[in-house]
Amino acid sequence: MSMWTRGTFLALLCVLPLLEGCTRHSKKEHYYLVAVNVQLPYWTTAAEGFQKAATEYGVTAVVRGPKNFDPQAELQELRSVVALKPTGILISVTNPDLLGPEIDAAISAGIPVITMDSDAPASKRLYFIGTNNIQAGRLGGQRAAAMLNGKGNVVFFTMPGQPNLDERLKGYKDVFSDYPGIKIVEVFDMKGDSGLAMDKAQQYIALKGKDRIDAFICLQSSSGRDVGEALRRAKAEGDSGRLLVAMDTDLPTLQLIKDGVIDSTISQKPYTMALIGLKALDEIHHYPTDNPMKGDYELDPFAPFPAFVDTGVSLVDKGNVEGILTRRQSGPQ
């Protein structure tokens, strides 16, 4: 080997580790998104955001969770993920009492956990990324109250006990408290099954006279399209004047707004939540703060993390649905 060649070789040996250090990411870094109903459009959209961030960073993204609404199955998935010792976990919490201890166990094991979509504020999770759900409920409540002219019988479709949905219900109730003419007839537990919501909607539609239901409000995404389908069929048979305010922007919901069956829906950003979530976990992994898992950050004025990252909420109705529908159909760029 010549003197020049040997010198070049030795120089490369010195530089290569530095070059490798410049690329901080690795496919060996595994980030997990844990949720339920993972095949719903809401969660497939979130998965796209999660994978987009992983592709940008050159890391591995995995989505785990049951295909139906099953908090116990989500707990088992979370336990399985924690056992893998991943780089970080992003989780939507169906039941904070059930999942909180396992989140705490992950944090104690040194695994960063951030909640998205639905929070477990009493747990040791680092922070929450998602919608201000009380504000989402208030936005929907203001729309419903205006369209009802301040009076009418109202029913809700939800899953009581899930924090984000309970907060939306509270937001609606906050608004309705100013309208004594609006009566909440029932808060129906759809148990994560939009088919049950559709069946119950048909029963509500059959009520007449003073028991007539004037407004149907869906606090969970999948129920909007099926309750909307029940109203569409009733409308085709001459039943009209019913109000439906839905949640989220899956394509069937948007199409039913365009068709005049659903009045409006409250839009949130699952893609953005998951995109930001993975990037936040990556930042924590590569640039850890002092004792990053052991602080009480809620009241700390010098906390390294926010308490809540609000990804925004808006109302979609017939006036702006076309642009949202086009954007949804084109997908992420």
C-alpha positions as CSV (number, residue, x, y, z in Angstrom):
1,M,0.0,0.0,0.0
2,S,1.5,3.4,-1.0
3,M,2.0,6.2,1.5
4,W,-0.9,8.2,-0.1
5,T,-3.2,5.2,-0.1
6,R,-2.4,4.3,3.5
7,G,-2.9,7.9,4.6
8,T,-6.3,8.1,2.8
9,F,-7.4,4.9,4.4
10,L,-6.5,6.1,7.9
11,A,-8.2,9.4,7.3
12,L,-11.4,7.6,6.3
13,L,-11.3,5.4,9.4
14,C,-11.3,8.6,11.4
15,V,-14.0,10.3,9.4
16,L,-16.5,7.5,9.0
17,P,-17.6,7.4,12.6
18,L,-18.2,11.1,12.4
19,L,-20.3,10.7,9.3
20,E,-22.2,8.0,10.9
21,G,-22.9,10.2,13.8
22,C,-24.4,12.8,11.5
23,T,-27.2,10.4,10.6
24,R,-28.7,10.1,14.0
25,H,-31.6,7.8,13.0
26,S,-31.7,4.1,12.5
27,K,-34.3,1.5,11.4
28,K,-33.4,-0.2,14.7
29,E,-35.4,2.6,16.4
30,H,-38.9,1.2,16.8
31,Y,-41.8,3.6,17.5
32,Y,-45.3,2.2,18.2
33,L,-48.7,3.7,17.9
34,V,-51.3,1.8,20.0
35,A,-55.0,2.3,19.6
36,V,-58.3,0.5,19.1
37,N,-60.5,0.2,16.0
38,V,-57.3,0.5,14.0
39,Q,-59.0,-0.2,10.7
40,L,-61.3,2.8,10.9
41,P,-60.5,5.6,8.5
42,Y,-59.6,7.9,11.5
43,W,-56.9,5.5,12.5
44,T,-55.7,4.6,9.0
45,T,-55.2,8.4,8.5
46,A,-53.3,8.6,11.8
47,A,-51.2,5.6,10.6
48,E,-50.3,7.5,7.5
49,G,-49.0,10.4,9.5
50,F,-47.0,8.1,11.8
51,Q,-45.4,6.4,8.8
52,K,-44.7,9.7,7.1
53,A,-42.6,10.8,10.1
54,A,-40.9,7.4,10.2
55,T,-40.0,7.6,6.5
56,E,-38.6,11.2,6.9
57,Y,-36.5,10.1,9.8
58,G,-35.5,6.7,8.6
59,V,-36.9,4.9,11.6
60,T,-39.4,2.0,12.0
61,A,-43.1,2.8,12.8
62,V,-45.5,0.1,13.9
63,V,-49.3,0.4,14.5
64,R,-50.8,-2.0,17.0
65,G,-54.2,-2.6,18.5
66,P,-57.5,-4.5,18.1
67,K,-59.8,-4.0,15.1
68,N,-62.7,-3.4,17.4
69,F,-63.4,-1.3,20.4
70,D,-61.8,-3.4,23.1
71,P,-60.0,-1.7,26.0
72,Q,-58.8,-5.0,27.5
73,A,-57.3,-6.0,24.1
74,E,-55.6,-2.6,23.9
75,L,-54.1,-3.2,27.4
76,Q,-52.7,-6.5,26.2
77,E,-51.3,-4.8,23.1
78,L,-49.7,-2.2,25.2
79,R,-48.1,-4.8,27.6
80,S,-46.8,-6.6,24.5
81,V,-45.3,-3.5,23.1
82,V,-43.7,-2.5,26.4
83,A,-42.1,-5.9,26.7
84,L,-40.3,-5.3,23.3
85,K,-38.6,-2.2,24.9
86,P,-39.4,0.1,22.0
87,T,-37.8,3.5,21.5
88,G,-41.1,5.2,22.2
89,I,-44.9,4.7,22.4
90,L,-47.7,6.9,21.2
91,I,-51.1,5.8,22.6
92,S,-54.8,6.7,22.4
93,V,-56.3,5.9,25.8
94,T,-59.7,4.2,25.8
95,N,-59.8,3.7,29.5
96,P,-57.4,5.7,31.7
97,D,-58.0,3.6,34.8
98,L,-57.1,0.4,32.9
99,L,-54.2,1.7,30.8
100,G,-52.7,4.2,33.2
101,P,-50.7,1.7,35.3
102,E,-49.2,0.2,32.2
103,I,-48.3,3.6,30.9
104,D,-46.6,4.2,34.3
105,A,-44.8,0.9,34.0
106,A,-43.4,1.9,30.6
107,I,-42.2,5.2,31.9
108,S,-40.5,3.5,34.8
109,A,-38.8,1.2,32.4
110,G,-37.4,4.2,30.6
111,I,-39.7,4.1,27.6
112,P,-41.1,7.5,26.6
113,V,-44.9,7.5,26.3
114,I,-47.0,10.3,24.8
115,T,-50.8,10.1,24.6
116,M,-52.7,11.3,21.5
117,D,-56.4,11.6,20.6
118,S,-57.5,10.5,24.1
119,D,-55.5,11.2,27.3
120,A,-54.7,9.7,30.6
121,P,-53.8,12.8,32.5
122,A,-53.4,11.1,35.9
123,S,-50.7,8.8,34.5
124,K,-47.0,9.5,34.1
125,R,-47.3,10.0,30.3
126,L,-45.0,12.9,29.2
127,Y,-47.8,14.9,27.6
128,F,-50.9,14.8,25.3
129,I,-51.1,15.7,21.6
130,G,-54.6,16.1,20.2
131,T,-57.8,18.0,20.0
132,N,-59.2,20.3,22.7
133,N,-62.2,18.1,23.0
134,I,-64.2,20.4,25.2
135,Q,-63.8,23.1,22.6
136,A,-64.8,20.6,19.9
137,G,-68.0,19.9,21.8
138,R,-68.7,23.6,22.3
139,L,-68.3,24.2,18.6
140,G,-70.7,21.4,17.8
141,G,-73.1,22.6,20.5
142,Q,-73.2,26.1,19.1
143,R,-74.0,24.8,15.6
144,A,-76.7,22.5,16.9
145,A,-78.3,25.2,19.1
146,A,-78.3,27.6,16.1
147,M,-79.8,25.1,13.7
148,L,-82.5,24.0,16.3
149,N,-83.3,27.7,17.0
150,G,-82.7,26.9,20.7
151,K,-85.2,24.1,21.2
152,G,-85.7,20.4,20.5
153,N,-85.0,16.9,21.7
154,V,-81.4,15.7,21.3
155,V,-79.7,12.3,21.5
156,F,-76.0,11.5,21.7
157,F,-74.0,8.6,20.4
158,T,-70.8,7.9,22.4
159,M,-68.9,5.5,24.6
160,P,-69.1,6.8,28.2
161,G,-65.8,6.6,30.1
162,Q,-63.5,7.4,27.2
163,P,-61.9,10.7,28.1
164,N,-62.0,12.5,24.8
165,L,-65.7,11.6,24.2
166,D,-66.7,12.6,27.7
167,E,-65.0,16.0,27.2
168,R,-66.9,16.5,23.9
169,L,-70.2,15.7,25.7
170,K,-69.3,18.2,28.4
171,G,-68.6,20.9,25.7
172,Y,-72.1,20.3,24.2
173,K,-73.7,20.4,27.6
174,D,-71.9,23.7,28.4
175,V,-73.6,25.3,25.4
176,F,-77.0,23.6,25.9
177,S,-77.1,24.9,29.5
178,D,-77.9,28.3,28.0
179,Y,-80.9,26.9,26.0
180,P,-83.6,25.6,28.3
181,G,-85.6,24.6,25.3
182,I,-83.1,21.9,24.3
183,K,-83.6,18.6,26.1
184,I,-81.1,15.8,26.1
185,V,-83.3,12.7,25.8
186,E,-80.5,10.1,26.0
187,V,-76.8,9.6,25.9
188,F,-76.6,6.2,24.0
189,D,-73.6,3.9,24.6
190,M,-72.8,2.5,21.2
191,K,-70.0,0.3,22.6
192,G,-67.7,1.1,19.7
193,D,-70.2,-0.5,17.2
194,S,-71.5,1.9,14.6
195,G,-74.0,-0.8,13.6
196,L,-75.6,-0.4,17.1
197,A,-75.7,3.3,16.6
198,M,-77.6,2.8,13.3
199,D,-80.1,0.5,14.8
200,K,-80.7,2.9,17.7
201,A,-81.1,5.8,15.3
202,Q,-83.8,3.9,13.5
203,Q,-85.6,3.5,16.8
204,Y,-85.3,7.2,17.6
205,I,-86.6,8.1,14.1
206,A,-89.8,6.0,14.9
207,L,-90.6,8.3,17.9
208,K,-93.4,10.7,17.1
209,G,-95.2,13.7,18.7
210,K,-93.6,15.2,21.8
211,D,-91.1,12.3,21.8
212,R,-89.8,13.1,18.3
213,I,-86.0,13.4,18.2
214,D,-84.9,16.6,16.5
215,A,-81.2,16.3,16.6
216,F,-78.7,13.4,16.5
217,I,-75.2,14.1,17.7
218,C,-72.3,11.7,17.1
219,L,-69.3,12.1,19.4
220,Q,-67.3,9.3,17.7
221,S,-66.2,9.2,14.1
222,S,-67.7,5.9,12.7
223,S,-71.2,6.5,14.0
224,G,-71.7,9.6,11.8
225,R,-71.9,7.6,8.6
226,D,-74.3,4.9,9.9
227,V,-76.6,7.3,11.7
228,G,-76.5,9.4,8.6
229,E,-77.5,6.4,6.5
230,A,-80.5,5.8,8.8
231,L,-81.5,9.4,8.3
232,R,-81.0,9.2,4.6
233,R,-83.4,6.3,4.3
234,A,-85.9,8.0,6.5
235,K,-85.6,11.2,4.4
236,A,-86.3,9.1,1.2
237,E,-89.5,8.0,2.8
238,G,-90.6,11.5,3.5
239,D,-89.2,12.1,7.0
240,S,-87.3,15.3,7.1
241,G,-86.1,18.1,9.3
242,R,-83.8,16.1,11.5
243,L,-80.4,17.5,12.4
244,L,-77.2,15.4,12.5
245,V,-73.9,16.8,13.7
246,A,-71.1,14.2,13.2
247,M,-67.4,13.9,14.2
248,D,-64.4,13.7,11.9
249,T,-63.9,13.8,8.2
250,D,-64.0,10.2,6.8
251,L,-65.2,10.2,3.2
252,P,-68.7,8.8,3.8
253,T,-69.4,11.5,6.4
254,L,-68.2,14.2,4.0
255,Q,-70.3,12.8,1.1
256,L,-73.4,12.8,3.4
257,I,-72.8,16.5,4.2
258,K,-72.5,17.2,0.5
259,D,-75.7,15.3,-0.1
260,G,-77.5,17.3,2.6
261,V,-78.1,14.4,5.0
262,I,-75.6,15.4,7.6
263,D,-75.6,19.1,8.6
264,S,-72.0,19.3,9.7
265,T,-69.1,17.5,11.3
266,I,-66.4,18.6,13.7
267,S,-63.0,18.1,12.1
268,Q,-59.8,17.1,13.9
269,K,-56.3,16.1,12.7
270,P,-55.3,12.5,13.5
271,Y,-52.6,12.6,10.7
272,T,-51.0,15.6,12.4
273,M,-51.3,14.1,15.9
274,A,-49.4,11.0,14.8
275,L,-46.9,12.8,12.7
276,I,-45.9,15.2,15.5
277,G,-46.1,12.3,18.0
278,L,-43.4,10.2,16.4
279,K,-41.2,13.2,15.9
280,A,-41.6,14.2,19.5
281,L,-40.7,10.7,20.7
282,D,-37.7,10.8,18.5
283,E,-36.6,14.1,19.9
284,I,-36.9,12.8,23.5
285,H,-34.9,9.7,22.5
286,H,-32.0,11.6,20.8
287,Y,-31.9,14.6,23.1
288,P,-33.0,13.5,26.5
289,T,-33.3,16.1,29.2
290,D,-32.1,15.7,32.8
291,N,-34.2,12.9,34.4
292,P,-36.7,13.1,31.4
293,M,-39.0,10.5,32.8
294,K,-39.1,11.5,36.5
295,G,-40.3,15.1,36.5
296,D,-43.7,16.5,37.6
297,Y,-44.1,18.7,34.5
298,E,-47.7,19.9,35.0
299,L,-46.8,22.7,37.3
300,D,-43.1,23.1,36.5
301,P,-42.6,26.6,34.9
302,F,-39.3,25.3,33.4
303,A,-40.7,21.9,32.2
304,P,-38.9,20.4,29.1
305,F,-42.3,19.4,27.7
306,P,-45.6,21.0,27.1
307,A,-48.7,19.7,29.0
308,F,-50.8,19.7,25.8
309,V,-50.2,20.2,22.1
310,D,-53.5,21.3,20.5
311,T,-53.7,20.2,16.8
312,G,-56.9,22.2,16.2
313,V,-60.6,21.8,15.5
314,S,-63.0,23.2,12.9
315,L,-66.5,22.9,11.6
316,V,-67.2,21.4,8.2
317,D,-70.6,22.0,6.6
318,K,-72.0,22.3,3.1
319,G,-70.3,25.6,2.5
320,N,-66.8,24.2,2.8
321,V,-67.1,20.5,2.4
322,E,-66.1,20.4,-1.3
323,G,-62.6,21.5,-0.6
324,I,-62.2,19.1,2.4
325,L,-63.6,16.3,0.3
326,T,-61.2,16.9,-2.5
327,R,-58.2,17.1,-0.1
328,R,-59.2,13.9,1.6
329,Q,-59.6,12.1,-1.8
330,S,-56.1,13.2,-2.9
331,G,-54.5,12.0,0.4
332,P,-51.3,13.3,2.0
333,Q,-48.7,14.8,-0.3
